[in-house]
Amino acid sequence: MEEKRTKDSEIEIGNKEDVQHKLTLYAVADGEVLSIEEVPDEIFAQKMIGEGFAIKPTSQTVVAPIKGKLIEVADAKHAYYIETAEGIKVLIHIGIDTLLLNGEGFSTQREKDDEVDKGDSLVTFDEDFIVGKGYNPIISVIVLDDQAIEMKQTLFSADQAVAGETVALEIEL
């Protein structure tokens, strides 16, 4: 056991390994925060690649849910991967099967290797165009599954989330 004195003379007793981190992910667009199980795509809804949440958007701007490095931007501009300082990877995926649009209807503001802060704009999308082409614009935000890291997640459903301001998901590592 390790004993540590804090500035206020409180004593914390515990193992160094017991130290936990909490990551907060914010809404990536204005809209309704939903459980990932409500996404009409089995890969996301059945959590095949990880836990997360979804946004039924009412705005057409997608922002970073957390601070980190943009480690990948899909050529079709529909998916963005952010890695946090803790090594957690987060996928922001706009729409269902929107890869098939080959970037049409998307205008990205970021490139791979950009540093982003919570609330920084990543991309805008044309919802009318996407829906007109027969695609669902729901946005999935997935904490990519890493078997080496144990995570406890808490979803905060909201009817009128504000991009970059409303807490959508908390993760305890």
PyMOL commands that set and color helices and strands:
alter all, ss='L'
color gray80, all
select helices_A, chain A and resi 16-18+36-38+42-45+98-101+127-132
alter helices_A, ss='H'
color red, helices_A
select strands_A, chain A and resi 2-5+11-14+22-26+31-35+50-57+61-63+68-73+79-83+89-94+106-108+115-116+121-125+139-144+152-155+158-161+167-172
alter strands_A, ss='S'
color yellow, strands_A
deselect
rebuild
show_as cartoon
